Amino acid sequence: MNKISRFPVPELNDVADDLRTRMLEVQEKAGFIPNVFLTLAHRPAECRAFFAYHDALMMKESAALNKAEREMIVVATSGANDCLYCIVAHGAILRIYTKNPRIADQVAINHRKAEITPKQRAMLDYSLKVCLHSNEVEEGDFEVLRTHGFTDDDIWDIGSITAFFGMSNRLANMASMKPNEEFYAMGRVPRAK
């Protein structure tokens, strides 16, 4: 079996009850436990904090940012940060949400060539500026996003998702976290029943 992290990975039975319950719920829905859960579980308090902030950003109801667009931000950010785990895992989720097997690859490599709307391109232009050059963000960046209908709350969400996954990318890269094999085919081939 390939190691999924260069750090200790607890056995499922040794994981704190609340975290194990969540992992089993994810397994029930997806058919497997994503390696990020097991990798982070050796530090339970940090694991809980990580997923609490993840859920606050990614599960939030919003008229301006749908689930696919949130995943686009993650995939573009992860591409810029060379994070294999997040490109593969969130790319799979993006393919499922968009029902487009090409989109994640396009967004991870060069969103300007991707099959996305002008509004999504503006969102990702801003996201990558936050990811790579946050010290250069200025009012003009907000004005561009506002012309596409984004509010200041939406702009905060785009930046927060970008920043959170910048941290997540660095943790995954530091740990040498391996993507689950299941992610590679998700959204590309029909799911076995």
N, C-alpha and C positions, 0 to 999 in steps of 0.2 A: 504494500500500500504506500502511495506517495504521501509524504508529509504535507499537510495543508498549511503549516506555519513553522517558522524557525523558533517559535516560542512554545511553551507547554500548551497542549490542547487536552482539556479534561474529557474523561469518558462521560457520556450523557448521564449516566446514573450518579455521577459525582457533581453535576451542575446544580446550583441552587434551585429550589423547587419552582419559584416564579419564572426563572429563565428557562428551565426545562419545559414547563407548561407552554410557554410561548413557542419554543422550538418545536414541540410536538404539534401545536396548532398549525405552524407554518408547514411542517412535514405533511400533515393531513391535507392541506390545500395544494401544495406544490408537488408532493410526492418525494421530497427529500429535504434535508436540513441544509440551508446554505452555509458554507464554511465560515462566513463572517460571524455567525452566532457562536459556533464552537471556538473559533479563534479568540474572540473577545471574552468568552465566558470564564477564562482563567483569572480575570479581574472583574468580579461581579458588579461592584459599585460603578466602575467605569462603563461596563457593558450596559447596565440599566440607564445611565445618563446618556450614552451614545444613542440607544434606541428611543429614548424619550424625546430627544431633540430631533432625531430622524423622523419620528412619527409626527411631531409638531410641524415639521416642514413639508413632509411628503404626503401626509394623509389629510391635510387641511383642505376644506372645501373652498373653492375660489372660482369666480366667474371668469377671471382673466387667465389663469394658468390651470390647464387641465392636467391630468396625471401623465399623459404622454409628454407634454411640454416640460413638466418637472423632470422627467427622465431624460429628455433631450439635454437639459442643463447638466445633469449628472454625467451623461456620456461625453458631452463636449469638454467639460472640466476634466474628466478622467483621461480623455485623450490627450489633452494639453499636459497633464501630469504623468503621462506614461504609466497609468495604473491598470495593469492587466486584469486584476480581479474585478474592478468596478466597470471597466469597459465591457467585459464579458457578461457579468451578472446583470448590470443595468441595461446593457444593450439587448439582452434577452427580454427584459421587461418592456423596453421601448418597442421592440418588434411586435410583441403581443398587443400592446395598447394601440399601435398604429396599424396593425395587420399588414405591415410592410417589411419584408425580410431584408431589404437593402438599407433601410434608414439608419440603423445604428452604426453600421460601418461608415456610411457617408458622414454622419455627424461626428463620429470619433476622429475621423481623419481631416475633414475640411467641410465645416457646415455651410460654407459659402457655395459649395457645389451640390449640396444635399437637396432632396425633394421636399422642401419645406416652404412655408409661406413667407412673405416679406416681414410680417410681424414676428414670426419665429426667428428669422435671421437677425432682426434687430435685437431680440431677446438674447440670442447666443453671442452676438457681437459684444453686448454689454457684459454678459457672463464671462466671456474670455478676457475682457479687459479687467474685470474684478479678479479673475484667476491669476493673470500674468502680470498685470500692471495696476494694482489697486491704488497705488499712490498717484496715478494719473486720472482717476475718475473725477469728472467735473460736471458742472451744471448742464453743459451741452449734451452730455450723455443722457441725462434725465429728460431733456427736451425731446430728443429723438424718440425715446421710449414713449413719452406722452403722446406724440403724434400717432403712435400705433395703438393708443387707447389704454396704455398701462398707467395705473395710479401710482402714487408714492408708496402705498402699501405693497403693490405688485412688484415695484422696483426693489423694495426691501426684500421681498420673498426671493426674487431672482438672485440678488446678492448673497442672501443668507444660505440658500441652497448651494451656491457656488462655493462659499467659504466653508461650509460644513463638509462638503465633499472634497475640498482641498485638504482638510484635516484627515478625512477618511482615506483618501488616496495615499497620504503619507504614512498612515498607520499600516495600510495594506502592503505598501511597498517595503516598509521597514520590516514587517513580519514575513515578507515573501509569501503572502497569502495566495493560495492556489484556488482558482475558480472550480466549482463543481463541474464535472463532465456534462451533467444534464443541461447546464446553461447554454452550451455551444449549439445545441439543436433547437432550443426553444424559439418559437416564432419563425423557424425556418422549415420545419417538417411537422406534420400533424402529430398531436400528442396521442400516444397509445392509450387505448381505453381499457 
